[in-house]
Amino acid sequence: MYRYDETDQRLVEERVLRFRDQMHRHLVGELAEDDFRPLRLQNGLYIQRHAPMLRVAIPYGTMSATQLRMLARIAREYDRGYGHFTTRCNIQFNWVRLEEVPDILAELATVQMHAIQTSGNCIRNITTDPFAGVALDEVLDPRPYCEILRQWSTLSPEYSFLPRKFKIAVTGSPNDRAAVRFHDIGARALCRDDGEIGFEVFVGGGLGRTPMVGHRIQPFLPRCELISYFDAILRVYNRYGRRDKKYKSRIKILVKELGPDVFATEVAREWDFLRGGPASIADARFAAMERHFQDPMPELADGTTDMPACGPEAAFQRWLARNVSAHRRADRAIVTLSLKHTGNPPGDATATQMDAVAELAERYSASEIRVSHEQNLVLPQVRVTDLPALWREATAHRLATANIGLLTDVVCCPGGDFCKLANARSIPVAEAIQQRFDDPAALDALGPLALNISGCVNACGHHHVGNIGILGVDKNGEEWYQVTLGGSQDGPPAIGRIIGPAFRAGDIPTVVEKLVTVYRRQRRDGERFIDTVRRVGHGAFKEDLYGGNADARAQD
């Protein structure tokens, strides 16, 4: 993991002191709300439906056991005993008190954490593959590159007041677990035949009101020019991006209006002034950064790959199949701890669970934890011989639900229960679906199926890329839900299409059940849900879903 140097630590501490003064002036009436709003947003502080919400940064989804324990302490001491892990790999505390936020930020600073740029029209948290550095299939470890980008983007005067918020994702694998094509900038690592490392660069992806798949504008960017090329992209965006209308201000709109080829030409013209200049990254800097991310357990390189027996327990075998992934070292495994136990709001973890995960990480994973954008927690360095013991302990804390990648591994925003932007609640719908499909054997038989729920068009639940997507909409003051089909973050990436009129909340589990029934009927041997949808099209699903009685169960 990256460790702060003296400059990093001083920056974060000074930021806390500055915000403490801003908060004091606001509370005594010296700083009006309109003036305070951009200051609090730059420090991750929102005013939600019921209370202030603080969003804490977890850069590229990586944290230590010590940091997770601090998050547990904040949940216990300053909130209502839990936190919500988001699709941007951050954590949100939904019930903080305004006047205590500077104290929270001060405590975070003691463990090298902060809330800087988790909101505002700036470059947000840079994300990556939760298996980064340990995945069997990756070209390179993207975390050093993410950290270099984090340092470049943090509090940059040039990029602190962009036309709109800006999101970057980097992956080191050909199998995209970071959804790079759905970001303002996405980068996928490549290694040419001559051994040169570089990145394929995509621009203009995103979800929300106008979902789009990003366009490739650079087939091979030498790694030394990563920052200079990103600078060129952002300067073009800063120059031409719209600021007159909020819903037209994202870079994806600019790319669409100019056309990808014209946009790429503008970037190339700007890059001509930057490439080979001060922003170029020397090999020595890469080497220095990579040292922060070296194998934390090199002594296990030749360890045993034999896992001790755990008896005939079917539950353990199911967990191995669903929650344990191949590691680049044969004597280790990557374990995903599910935050999707039925009845648990997706992505929520109690303070007790966070403390438990911190202890599991110390005992079994070199004190390291990752947050996935599917809102689960990952232990990336588990000895194969420790899997049975880890499973037993995770089970005791309701963290071993064997559903990763299955229908009940629901990705879900907080929705109308918390967010003042939401049109409808998300959490009760997710729970109702989980309860309807709570048979482990039936889930296994269905196979991989991504279901995502958002409470509004801002798409924090990434419903557009769910194989089944559910979007909350407001119809005359009532909560209704629109269903999309065919979304996918990879292989190939796709935006789900609306299948028909919206449904009432109580009908959604039955709607999902009908979609699954069509899949079972149409499925070929070993075919995933998304593959069946692509092969047979939406018509077969729509016909079974609505039949001739669309008005009885839905409205336009």
VEXDREN-2710 file (C-alpha; in Angstrom, 1 decimal):
% VEXDREN-2710
k/r/px/py/pz
1/MET/0.0/0.0/0.0
2/TYR/1.0/3.6/-0.5
3/ARG/2.1/5.4/2.6
4/TYR/1.9/9.1/3.0
5/ASP/5.1/11.1/3.1
6/GLU/5.6/14.3/5.1
7/THR/4.1/16.4/2.3
8/ASP/1.0/14.2/2.0
9/GLN/0.3/14.3/5.8
10/ARG/0.8/18.0/6.1
11/LEU/-1.6/18.7/3.2
12/VAL/-4.3/16.6/4.8
13/GLU/-3.9/18.1/8.2
14/GLU/-3.9/21.6/6.9
15/ARG/-7.0/20.9/5.0
16/VAL/-8.7/19.8/8.2
17/LEU/-7.7/23.0/10.0
18/ARG/-9.0/25.1/7.1
19/PHE/-12.3/23.3/7.0
20/ARG/-12.7/23.5/10.8
21/ASP/-12.4/27.3/10.5
22/GLN/-14.9/27.4/7.6
23/MET/-17.4/25.3/9.6
24/HIS/-17.1/27.5/12.6
25/ARG/-17.7/30.6/10.5
26/HIS/-20.7/29.0/9.0
27/LEU/-22.2/27.9/12.3
28/VAL/-21.9/31.3/13.8
29/GLY/-23.5/33.0/10.8
30/GLU/-20.4/34.5/9.2
31/LEU/-20.5/32.3/6.2
32/ALA/-23.7/32.0/4.3
33/GLU/-25.0/28.7/3.0
34/ASP/-24.4/29.6/-0.6
35/ASP/-20.8/30.4/0.2
36/PHE/-20.4/27.4/2.4
37/ARG/-21.9/24.9/0.0
38/PRO/-18.9/24.6/-2.4
39/LEU/-16.5/24.4/0.6
40/ARG/-18.4/21.5/2.3
41/LEU/-18.8/19.7/-1.0
42/GLN/-15.0/19.9/-1.6
43/ASN/-14.7/18.1/1.7
44/GLY/-17.2/15.4/0.9
45/LEU/-20.1/16.8/3.0
46/TYR/-23.6/16.7/1.7
47/ILE/-27.0/17.6/3.1
48/GLN/-29.2/14.6/2.5
49/ARG/-32.9/14.0/3.0
50/HIS/-32.7/13.5/6.8
51/ALA/-29.2/14.5/7.9
52/PRO/-25.8/15.5/6.7
53/MET/-23.8/12.8/4.9
54/LEU/-20.0/12.5/4.8
55/ARG/-18.3/10.6/1.9
56/VAL/-14.8/9.4/2.8
57/ALA/-12.3/8.7/0.0
58/ILE/-10.8/5.2/-0.3
59/PRO/-8.3/5.8/-3.2
60/TYR/-8.5/3.1/-5.8
61/GLY/-10.5/1.0/-3.2
62/THR/-7.5/0.0/-1.1
63/MET/-7.2/0.4/2.6
64/SER/-5.4/-1.2/5.6
65/ALA/-6.9/-2.9/8.6
66/THR/-6.0/0.2/10.7
67/GLN/-7.9/2.4/8.4
68/LEU/-11.0/0.1/8.4
69/ARG/-10.9/0.1/12.2
70/MET/-11.0/3.9/12.1
71/LEU/-14.1/3.8/9.8
72/ALA/-15.7/1.4/12.3
73/ARG/-14.9/3.9/15.1
74/ILE/-16.5/6.8/13.1
75/ALA/-19.6/4.7/12.4
76/ARG/-19.9/3.9/16.1
77/GLU/-19.0/7.3/17.6
78/TYR/-20.3/9.7/15.1
79/ASP/-23.0/7.9/13.2
80/ARG/-25.6/5.2/13.8
81/GLY/-23.2/2.2/13.9
82/TYR/-22.8/1.5/10.2
83/GLY/-21.4/2.8/6.9
84/HIS/-22.3/2.4/3.3
85/PHE/-19.7/1.3/0.7
86/THR/-20.5/2.9/-2.7
87/THR/-20.0/2.0/-6.3
88/ARG/-17.1/4.5/-6.4
89/CYS/-15.3/2.4/-3.7
90/ASN/-15.8/5.1/-1.1
91/ILE/-17.7/4.9/2.2
92/GLN/-20.6/7.2/3.2
93/PHE/-21.8/8.0/6.7
94/ASN/-25.4/9.0/6.5
95/TRP/-26.2/10.4/9.9
96/VAL/-23.3/12.6/10.9
97/ARG/-23.8/15.9/12.8
98/LEU/-22.7/19.0/11.0
99/GLU/-20.6/20.5/13.8
100/GLU/-18.7/17.2/14.3
101/VAL/-17.5/16.7/10.7
102/PRO/-14.2/18.6/11.4
103/ASP/-13.5/16.2/14.3
104/ILE/-14.2/13.2/12.0
105/LEU/-11.8/14.6/9.4
106/ALA/-9.1/15.1/12.0
107/GLU/-9.5/11.5/13.2
108/LEU/-9.3/10.3/9.6
109/ALA/-6.1/12.2/9.0
110/THR/-4.4/10.2/11.8
111/VAL/-4.7/7.1/9.6
112/GLN/-3.9/8.8/6.3
113/MET/-7.5/9.2/5.2
114/HIS/-9.6/12.1/4.1
115/ALA/-12.7/13.3/2.2
116/ILE/-11.0/15.5/-0.3
117/GLN/-12.6/15.6/-3.8
118/THR/-15.3/13.1/-3.0
119/SER/-17.7/15.7/-4.3
120/GLY/-17.6/18.9/-6.4
121/ASN/-16.8/19.5/-10.1
122/CYS/-13.4/18.0/-9.8
123/ILE/-11.6/14.7/-10.5
124/ARG/-13.3/12.2/-8.1
125/ASN/-11.8/9.1/-6.6
126/ILE/-9.8/7.2/-9.2
127/THR/-10.9/3.5/-9.2
128/THR/-9.5/0.3/-10.4
129/ASP/-9.9/-3.5/-10.4
130/PRO/-10.4/-4.8/-6.8
131/PHE/-8.1/-7.7/-7.8
132/ALA/-5.3/-5.3/-8.9
133/GLY/-1.8/-6.6/-8.3
134/VAL/-3.0/-10.2/-7.5
135/ALA/-5.1/-11.1/-10.5
136/LEU/-4.0/-14.1/-12.5
137/ASP/-4.9/-12.4/-15.8
138/GLU/-3.5/-8.9/-15.5
139/VAL/-0.8/-7.3/-17.7
140/LEU/0.4/-5.1/-14.8
141/ASP/-0.5/-3.9/-11.4
142/PRO/-2.5/-0.6/-12.0
143/ARG/-2.3/0.7/-8.5
144/PRO/1.0/2.6/-8.9
145/TYR/-0.4/4.3/-11.9
146/CYS/-3.6/5.1/-9.9
147/GLU/-1.5/6.6/-7.1
148/ILE/0.5/8.8/-9.5
149/LEU/-2.8/10.0/-11.0
150/ARG/-4.2/10.6/-7.5
151/GLN/-1.3/12.8/-6.6
152/TRP/-1.5/14.7/-10.0
153/SER/-5.2/15.4/-9.6
154/THR/-5.6/16.2/-5.9
155/LEU/-6.3/19.9/-5.3
156/SER/-5.1/20.8/-8.8
157/PRO/-6.1/24.4/-9.3
158/GLU/-6.6/23.7/-13.0
159/TYR/-9.0/20.8/-12.4
160/SER/-10.8/21.9/-9.2
161/PHE/-13.6/23.8/-11.1
162/LEU/-14.4/21.7/-14.1
163/PRO/-17.7/22.0/-16.0
164/ARG/-18.9/18.9/-14.1
165/LYS/-17.6/16.1/-11.9
166/PHE/-15.0/13.9/-13.6
167/LYS/-14.3/10.2/-13.1
168/ILE/-11.3/8.1/-14.1
169/ALA/-10.8/4.3/-14.0
170/VAL/-7.7/2.2/-14.8
171/THR/-7.4/-1.5/-15.3
172/GLY/-4.4/-3.8/-15.7
173/SER/-6.4/-6.7/-17.1
174/PRO/-8.0/-7.5/-20.4
175/ASN/-11.1/-8.7/-18.4
176/ASP/-12.5/-5.4/-17.3
177/ARG/-13.4/-5.5/-13.6
178/ALA/-13.2/-1.7/-13.4
179/ALA/-15.8/-0.7/-16.0
180/VAL/-13.4/1.6/-17.8
181/ARG/-15.7/2.1/-20.7
182/PHE/-18.2/3.8/-18.5
183/HIS/-15.9/6.6/-17.2
184/ASP/-15.0/10.1/-18.3
185/ILE/-11.5/8.7/-18.9
186/GLY/-10.9/4.9/-18.9
187/ALA/-7.4/3.3/-19.4
188/ARG/-6.6/-0.3/-20.0
189/ALA/-3.0/-1.5/-19.7
190/LEU/-1.3/-3.1/-22.7
191/CYS/2.1/-4.7/-23.3
192/ARG/3.4/-4.7/-26.8
193/ASP/5.4/-7.4/-28.4
194/ASP/8.6/-5.4/-27.8
195/GLY/7.8/-5.2/-24.1
196/GLU/6.8/-1.6/-24.0
197/ILE/4.0/-0.8/-21.5
198/GLY/1.2/1.6/-22.4
199/PHE/-2.5/2.2/-22.2
200/GLU/-5.5/2.1/-24.4
201/VAL/-7.5/5.2/-23.6
202/PHE/-11.3/5.7/-23.7
203/VAL/-13.1/8.9/-23.3
204/GLY/-16.7/10.0/-22.9
205/GLY/-18.3/7.1/-21.1
206/GLY/-20.7/7.5/-18.2
207/LEU/-24.1/6.6/-16.9
208/GLY/-26.7/9.0/-15.4
209/ARG/-29.3/10.8/-17.4
210/THR/-27.5/10.1/-20.8
211/PRO/-25.7/6.8/-20.5
212/MET/-22.9/6.3/-23.0
213/VAL/-20.1/3.8/-23.7
214/GLY/-16.7/5.5/-24.0
215/HIS/-14.9/5.8/-27.3
216/ARG/-11.3/4.7/-27.8
217/ILE/-9.3/7.8/-28.8
218/GLN/-5.8/6.4/-28.2
219/PRO/-4.9/2.8/-29.1
220/PHE/-1.5/2.9/-27.3
221/LEU/-0.3/5.6/-25.0
222/PRO/3.2/5.1/-23.7
223/ARG/3.1/5.0/-19.9
224/CYS/5.5/7.9/-19.5
225/GLU/2.9/10.2/-21.1
226/LEU/0.0/9.1/-19.0
227/ILE/-0.3/12.5/-17.2
228/SER/0.5/14.7/-20.2
229/TYR/-2.2/12.9/-22.3
230/PHE/-4.8/13.2/-19.5
231/ASP/-3.8/16.8/-19.1
232/ALA/-4.6/17.3/-22.8
233/ILE/-8.0/15.7/-22.5
234/LEU/-8.9/17.8/-19.5
235/ARG/-7.7/21.0/-21.1
236/VAL/-9.9/20.4/-24.1
237/TYR/-12.8/19.6/-21.8
238/ASN/-12.2/22.7/-19.7
239/ARG/-12.0/24.8/-22.8
240/TYR/-15.1/23.5/-24.7
241/GLY/-17.2/21.8/-22.0
242/ARG/-20.6/23.5/-21.4
243/ARG/-21.2/25.3/-18.2
244/ASP/-24.6/26.8/-19.0
245/LYS/-26.7/23.6/-18.4
246/LYS/-25.9/21.1/-15.7
247/TYR/-27.3/18.2/-17.8
248/LYS/-25.1/19.1/-20.8
249/SER/-21.9/19.7/-19.0
250/ARG/-20.3/16.2/-18.8
251/ILE/-17.4/15.3/-21.1
252/LYS/-19.5/12.6/-22.7
253/ILE/-21.9/15.3/-24.1
254/LEU/-18.9/17.2/-25.5
255/VAL/-17.5/14.0/-27.2
256/LYS/-20.9/13.3/-28.6
257/GLU/-21.5/16.8/-30.0
258/LEU/-18.0/17.1/-31.5
259/GLY/-17.8/13.5/-32.5
260/PRO/-15.1/11.1/-31.2
261/ASP/-12.8/11.8/-34.1
262/VAL/-12.9/15.5/-33.8
263/PHE/-12.5/15.3/-30.1
264/ALA/-9.5/13.0/-30.5
265/THR/-8.0/15.5/-33.0
266/GLU/-8.4/18.4/-30.5
267/VAL/-6.7/16.3/-27.8
268/ALA/-3.8/15.4/-30.1
269/ARG/-3.3/19.1/-31.0
270/GLU/-3.2/20.0/-27.3
271/TRP/-0.9/17.0/-26.5
272/ASP/1.6/18.2/-29.1
273/PHE/2.4/21.1/-26.6
274/LEU/2.7/18.7/-23.6
275/ARG/4.3/15.4/-24.6
276/GLY/7.9/15.1/-23.7
277/GLY/7.6/18.0/-21.2
278/PRO/7.7/18.3/-17.4
279/ALA/4.6/16.1/-17.0
280/SER/6.3/13.1/-18.6
281/ILE/6.9/10.4/-16.0
282/ALA/10.5/9.1/-15.6
283/ASP/11.1/5.4/-15.1
284/ALA/12.6/6.2/-11.7
285/ARG/9.3/7.6/-10.5
286/PHE/7.5/4.5/-11.6
287/ALA/10.1/2.3/-9.9
288/ALA/9.8/4.3/-6.7
289/MET/6.0/4.1/-6.7
290/GLU/6.0/0.4/-7.5
291/ARG/8.0/-0.2/-4.3
292/HIS/5.0/0.8/-2.3
293/PHE/3.0/-2.0/-3.9
294/GLN/5.4/-4.9/-3.6
295/ASP/4.2/-8.3/-2.5
296/PRO/3.5/-8.0/1.2
297/MET/4.1/-11.7/1.8
298/PRO/7.0/-12.7/-0.5
299/GLU/8.1/-15.5/1.9
300/LEU/5.0/-17.5/0.8
301/ALA/6.0/-17.6/-2.8
302/ASP/6.7/-21.3/-2.6
303/GLY/4.1/-22.2/0.0
304/THR/1.8/-25.2/-0.2
305/THR/-1.2/-25.1/-2.6
306/ASP/-3.0/-27.9/-0.8
307/MET/-6.1/-26.8/1.1
308/PRO/-7.0/-28.9/4.2
309/ALA/-10.3/-30.7/4.1
310/CYS/-13.3/-28.9/5.6
311/GLY/-15.6/-31.9/5.8
312/PRO/-18.5/-32.5/3.5
313/GLU/-20.1/-29.1/4.1
314/ALA/-21.9/-28.0/0.9
315/ALA/-22.0/-24.4/2.1
316/PHE/-18.2/-24.2/2.2
317/GLN/-17.9/-25.7/-1.3
318/ARG/-20.4/-23.3/-2.6
319/TRP/-18.5/-20.4/-1.0
320/LEU/-15.3/-21.6/-2.6
321/ALA/-16.9/-21.7/-6.0
322/ARG/-18.6/-18.2/-5.7
323/ASN/-16.4/-16.1/-3.4
324/VAL/-12.9/-17.3/-4.0
325/SER/-10.9/-16.3/-7.1
326/ALA/-7.6/-17.4/-8.6
327/HIS/-4.5/-15.5/-7.4
328/ARG/-1.4/-15.0/-9.4
329/ARG/0.4/-17.2/-6.8
330/ALA/-0.8/-20.7/-6.6
331/ASP/-0.4/-20.8/-2.8
332/ARG/-2.9/-17.9/-2.3
333/ALA/-6.4/-16.9/-3.1
334/ILE/-8.5/-13.8/-3.5
335/VAL/-11.6/-13.8/-1.2
336/THR/-14.6/-11.6/-1.6
337/LEU/-16.6/-11.0/1.5
338/SER/-20.2/-10.4/0.6
339/LEU/-22.1/-7.4/2.0
340/LYS/-25.3/-8.8/0.4
341/HIS/-26.6/-11.1/3.1
342/THR/-30.4/-11.2/2.6
343/GLY/-32.0/-8.5/4.7
344/ASN/-28.8/-6.4/4.7
345/PRO/-28.9/-3.2/2.7
346/PRO/-26.4/-3.8/-0.2
347/GLY/-23.1/-2.2/0.6
348/ASP/-23.8/-1.5/4.2
349/ALA/-21.4/-2.8/6.9
350/THR/-21.9/-2.4/10.7
351/ALA/-19.1/-1.1/12.9
352/THR/-18.9/-4.6/14.3
353/GLN/-18.5/-6.1/10.8
354/MET/-15.9/-3.6/9.9
355/ASP/-13.9/-4.4/13.0
356/ALA/-14.3/-8.1/12.1
357/VAL/-13.0/-7.6/8.6
358/ALA/-10.1/-5.6/9.9
359/GLU/-9.2/-8.5/12.2
360/LEU/-9.6/-11.0/9.3
361/ALA/-7.4/-8.9/7.1
362/GLU/-4.7/-8.8/9.8
363/ARG/-4.8/-12.5/10.4
364/TYR/-5.3/-13.7/6.8
365/SER/-4.5/-11.0/4.2
366/ALA/-1.4/-9.0/5.2
367/SER/-3.7/-6.3/6.7
368/GLU/-5.0/-5.3/3.3
369/ILE/-8.7/-4.8/2.2
370/ARG/-10.1/-3.8/-1.1
371/VAL/-13.6/-2.3/-1.9
372/SER/-15.2/-3.4/-5.1
373/HIS/-17.5/-1.2/-7.2
374/GLU/-20.0/-4.0/-6.7
375/GLN/-20.1/-2.9/-3.0
376/ASN/-18.3/-5.9/-1.5
377/LEU/-15.0/-6.2/0.4
378/VAL/-12.0/-8.2/-0.8
379/LEU/-9.2/-9.8/1.0
380/PRO/-6.5/-10.1/-1.7
381/GLN/-3.7/-12.1/0.0
382/VAL/-5.2/-15.2/1.6
383/ARG/-3.2/-18.4/2.0
384/VAL/-5.0/-21.3/0.5
385/THR/-4.4/-23.3/3.7
386/ASP/-6.4/-20.6/5.6
387/LEU/-9.6/-20.7/3.5
388/PRO/-11.6/-23.0/5.8
389/ALA/-10.8/-21.0/8.9
390/LEU/-11.5/-17.7/7.2
391/TRP/-14.8/-19.1/5.9
392/ARG/-15.9/-20.1/9.4
393/GLU/-15.1/-16.7/10.9
394/ALA/-16.6/-14.8/8.0
395/THR/-19.8/-16.9/8.4
396/ALA/-20.1/-15.9/12.0
397/HIS/-20.2/-12.3/11.0
398/ARG/-22.6/-12.8/8.1
399/LEU/-19.9/-12.0/5.6
400/ALA/-19.7/-15.3/3.7
401/THR/-23.0/-15.4/1.7
402/ALA/-22.0/-17.4/-1.4
403/ASN/-23.6/-15.1/-4.0
404/ILE/-20.8/-13.1/-5.6
405/GLY/-21.9/-12.4/-9.2
406/LEU/-25.3/-14.0/-8.7
407/LEU/-28.8/-12.5/-8.7
408/THR/-28.8/-11.6/-5.0
409/ASP/-25.4/-9.8/-5.2
410/VAL/-27.5/-6.7/-5.9
411/VAL/-25.7/-3.4/-6.6
412/CYS/-27.8/-0.7/-5.1
413/CYS/-27.7/3.0/-4.2
414/PRO/-29.1/4.3/-0.8
415/GLY/-32.1/5.6/-2.8
416/GLY/-35.1/7.5/-1.3
417/ASP/-34.4/6.3/2.2
418/PHE/-31.5/8.8/2.4
419/CYS/-30.8/10.7/-0.8
420/LYS/-32.8/13.9/-1.5
421/LEU/-32.3/13.5/-5.2
422/ALA/-33.9/10.0/-5.4
423/ASN/-37.4/9.5/-6.9
424/ALA/-37.9/6.1/-5.2
425/ARG/-36.4/3.8/-2.6
426/SER/-33.9/1.2/-3.6
427/ILE/-33.1/-0.7/-0.5
428/PRO/-36.6/-2.3/0.1
429/VAL/-36.7/-3.4/-3.5
430/ALA/-33.3/-5.1/-3.3
431/GLU/-34.4/-6.8/-0.1
432/ALA/-37.6/-8.1/-1.7
433/ILE/-35.7/-9.5/-4.6
434/GLN/-33.2/-11.2/-2.3
435/GLN/-36.0/-12.8/-0.2
436/ARG/-37.7/-14.1/-3.4
437/PHE/-34.5/-15.7/-4.6
438/ASP/-33.0/-16.9/-1.3
439/ASP/-32.5/-20.5/-2.3
440/PRO/-28.7/-21.1/-2.8
441/ALA/-29.2/-24.1/-5.1
442/ALA/-31.6/-22.2/-7.3
443/LEU/-29.2/-19.3/-7.4
444/ASP/-26.3/-21.6/-8.4
445/ALA/-28.4/-23.1/-11.2
446/LEU/-29.1/-19.6/-12.6
447/GLY/-25.5/-18.8/-12.8
448/PRO/-24.0/-15.3/-13.2
449/LEU/-26.6/-12.5/-13.4
450/ALA/-25.9/-8.9/-12.5
451/LEU/-28.9/-6.9/-11.1
452/ASN/-28.4/-3.2/-10.4
453/ILE/-30.9/-0.7/-8.8
454/SER/-30.8/3.1/-8.8
455/GLY/-33.3/5.4/-7.1
456/CYS/-33.0/8.1/-9.7
457/VAL/-31.5/8.9/-13.2
458/ASN/-28.2/9.9/-11.6
459/ALA/-27.6/6.1/-11.7
460/CYS/-25.4/5.7/-8.5
461/GLY/-26.5/2.1/-8.6
462/HIS/-25.2/1.7/-12.1
463/HIS/-28.5/0.2/-13.3
464/HIS/-27.6/0.8/-16.9
465/VAL/-24.9/-1.9/-16.8
466/GLY/-27.0/-4.5/-14.9
467/ASN/-28.0/-7.5/-17.0
468/ILE/-31.3/-6.5/-15.3
469/GLY/-31.5/-2.9/-14.3
470/ILE/-34.1/-1.2/-12.2
471/LEU/-34.6/2.5/-12.0
472/GLY/-36.9/4.3/-9.6
473/VAL/-39.1/6.9/-11.2
474/ASP/-41.7/9.4/-9.9
475/LYS/-45.2/9.1/-11.3
476/ASN/-47.6/11.6/-9.8
477/GLY/-45.9/11.4/-6.5
478/GLU/-45.8/7.6/-6.4
479/GLU/-42.8/5.3/-6.6
480/TRP/-42.6/3.3/-9.8
481/TYR/-39.8/1.3/-11.3
482/GLN/-38.5/1.1/-14.9
483/VAL/-36.8/-2.2/-16.0
484/THR/-33.9/-2.4/-18.4
485/LEU/-32.4/-5.5/-19.9
486/GLY/-29.1/-6.4/-21.6
487/GLY/-26.6/-4.1/-19.8
488/SER/-23.0/-5.2/-19.3
489/GLN/-19.8/-3.7/-18.1
490/ASP/-17.7/-5.9/-20.2
491/GLY/-17.6/-8.6/-22.9
492/PRO/-18.7/-6.4/-24.7
493/PRO/-19.8/-3.3/-22.7
494/ALA/-23.4/-2.3/-23.3
495/ILE/-26.2/0.0/-22.0
496/GLY/-29.4/-1.8/-21.0
497/ARG/-32.5/-1.1/-22.9
498/ILE/-35.9/-0.2/-21.3
499/ILE/-38.1/-3.2/-21.8
500/GLY/-41.5/-1.5/-21.4
501/PRO/-43.7/0.5/-19.0
502/ALA/-42.8/0.9/-15.3
503/PHE/-44.0/-1.3/-12.5
504/ARG/-45.1/-0.7/-8.9
505/ALA/-42.6/-1.6/-6.2
506/GLY/-44.6/-4.7/-5.0
507/ASP/-44.5/-6.1/-8.5
508/ILE/-40.7/-6.0/-9.0
509/PRO/-39.8/-9.4/-7.5
510/THR/-42.4/-11.0/-9.8
511/VAL/-41.1/-9.1/-12.7
512/VAL/-37.6/-10.4/-12.0
513/GLU/-39.0/-13.9/-11.6
514/LYS/-40.7/-13.8/-15.0
515/LEU/-37.5/-12.6/-16.6
516/VAL/-35.6/-15.5/-15.0
517/THR/-38.3/-17.9/-16.2
518/VAL/-37.9/-16.8/-19.8
519/TYR/-34.1/-17.2/-19.4
520/ARG/-34.6/-20.8/-18.1
521/ARG/-36.8/-21.6/-21.1
522/GLN/-34.6/-20.1/-23.7
523/ARG/-31.2/-20.9/-22.2
524/ARG/-28.7/-23.2/-24.0
525/ASP/-26.3/-25.4/-22.1
526/GLY/-24.0/-23.3/-20.0
527/GLU/-25.3/-20.0/-21.3
528/ARG/-25.2/-17.0/-19.1
529/PHE/-28.3/-14.8/-18.7
530/ILE/-26.7/-11.9/-20.6
531/ASP/-25.7/-14.3/-23.5
532/THR/-29.3/-15.5/-23.7
533/VAL/-30.6/-11.9/-23.9
534/ARG/-28.1/-11.1/-26.6
535/ARG/-29.0/-14.2/-28.6
536/VAL/-32.9/-14.1/-28.4
537/GLY/-33.4/-10.4/-28.1
538/HIS/-35.7/-8.4/-25.8
539/GLY/-38.9/-9.5/-27.5
540/ALA/-39.2/-12.9/-25.9
541/PHE/-38.8/-11.4/-22.4
542/LYS/-41.2/-8.5/-23.1
543/GLU/-43.9/-10.8/-24.4
544/ASP/-43.9/-12.9/-21.3
545/LEU/-43.6/-9.9/-19.0
546/TYR/-46.5/-7.9/-20.3
547/GLY/-48.5/-10.3/-22.5
548/GLY/-51.8/-8.6/-23.5
549/ASN/-52.3/-7.1/-20.1
550/ALA/-49.7/-4.4/-19.9
551/ASP/-52.2/-1.9/-18.4
552/ALA/-53.1/-4.2/-15.5
553/ARG/-49.5/-4.3/-14.1
554/ALA/-47.8/-1.2/-15.5
555/GLN/-48.3/2.3/-16.7
556/ASP/-46.7/4.3/-19.5
END
